[in-house]
């Protein structure tokens, strides 16, 4: 049983890493510079965990693209992205 739990945690960690990376790439594509994107992801950590959901096998609740848009809107960044 402990091995199964550890295995799920590994998958969850990998899923979260990929989810944050996808959000990061989307932020960059929206015109946010790298350091600002990293800072936004750090400050949005709790929201990102909620949006990702608790079951990696079913995918995220909120797509990384939508998560990036919500992060930008909440931050009041002035970027030319057509939002």
N, C-alpha and C positions, 0 to 999 in steps of 0.2 A: 504494500500500500504506500509506503514512504517513497519508493522508487517512482510510482505512478504520479504522486504529488510533485516530486522533483521534476519529472518529465514535463508536466503541465506548466510549471513555472518557467522552464527553459523555453518552451514554445511561446508563452506569454511575453517573456522578455524579448525574444526575437521579433515577435509581432509588434510590440511597442516600439522597438528600435526602428523597424521598417516604417511604421506609421509616422513616427516623428520625422524620419528622413523624408518621407513623401510630403509632409507638411512643409518642411524646410525647402525642398525643391520648388514647391508651389509658391512659397513666399518669395523666393528668388525670382521666379518667373513673373511675379507681380511687380517687381521693381524694388523690393526691399533688399538693402545690402546685407551681406553675410553676418556682420556683427549684430545688426538689428534683428535679423531673423533668429539668430541664436538666443538673443535676449528675450524676444517675444515667446519663443518656445519654452524657455525656462520659466517665465512669469505666468504662462498659461498651462503649467504642468498639470494642475488638478483638473482643469477643463479637458485637456487632451486625454487624460486617463478615463474620464467619464465618456467622452465621445468615442473612444476606442472600444468600449464595452468590456465585458469580462469573459467573453468566449471567442478567442481568436479564430476558432474553426468556422465561425459564422460570419466573420468579417467585422468591420467597424460599424458603429451605429451611425456615425457621421463620416462622410468621405473625407479624405485628407484635403481635397480641394475646397470643400465647403468649410472645413475647420480653418484652413488658412484664411479664407475670406472673413470668417467670423472674428478671427484674431486681429486682422487688419482693421476691421470696422471698430472693434472694441478699443483698439490702441489709438484711434484717431490719426493714423499716419496719413500724410498728404502724398499719395502716390498717384500717378497717372495710369490707372489700370482699367478704367471703364466699369468700375463697380457701381 
